[in-house]
């Protein structure tokens, strides 16, 4: 099973929490530590699954997230490669260097994701819809009303939205939305922790999926806009609540 790819310190992930998130974290850490350098080829999917002690679908989902963030690229017939610091990396660095407000981030999500869902609904085939259904099913399963795992919900929420952008078939848009999701992580986790927010989000996600399945761009746009406005309102309310608490 030796692929000729050097060992950079792969280790089995802990069998707890959301496994794709743990795989994403390990590969990201290896990139940041410069043990995986731009242009390096990762082990094949089957070998990487063995090295990390996970299934191939877990590796596949993690690679999708990393590719959307611009950290790796999948070159069909050649393998998975660490990306050079261009495009999404440059955009991420530029945004990180600014004091970007929550309102601005939601403005950009609305501009990008509302357009993307309209294109996705216009273009979606049965083959596109199947993995989108799977992404939402995993999100629903993680949204247990008894003990929700917020980091897992956050990653699965991101995966669902990124899958919609994939269906829109615009690679630059996919990378840009991936960067914005990185910036939104803290606010998303806070929003999902609000009472009743998980259920509200679930209803919105199913409305979006139904519109894409029906190839109804107008309804998909309406559902996505309502979803983002609802999330924006919840996030800003929580932010204001925190500010009042600090002031008191």
Secondary structure as GFF3:
##gff-version 3
##sequence-region A 1 248
A	DSSP	alpha_helix	19	32	.	.	.	ID=ss1
A	DSSP	alpha_helix	45	52	.	.	.	ID=ss2
A	DSSP	alpha_helix	56	68	.	.	.	ID=ss3
A	DSSP	beta_strand	72	75	.	.	.	ID=ss4
A	DSSP	beta_strand	79	82	.	.	.	ID=ss5
A	DSSP	alpha_helix	88	96	.	.	.	ID=ss6
A	DSSP	alpha_helix	102	123	.	.	.	ID=ss7
A	DSSP	alpha_helix	126	142	.	.	.	ID=ss8
A	DSSP	alpha_helix	150	168	.	.	.	ID=ss9
A	DSSP	alpha_helix	171	192	.	.	.	ID=ss10
A	DSSP	alpha_helix	197	213	.	.	.	ID=ss11
A	DSSP	alpha_helix	217	247	.	.	.	ID=ss12
###
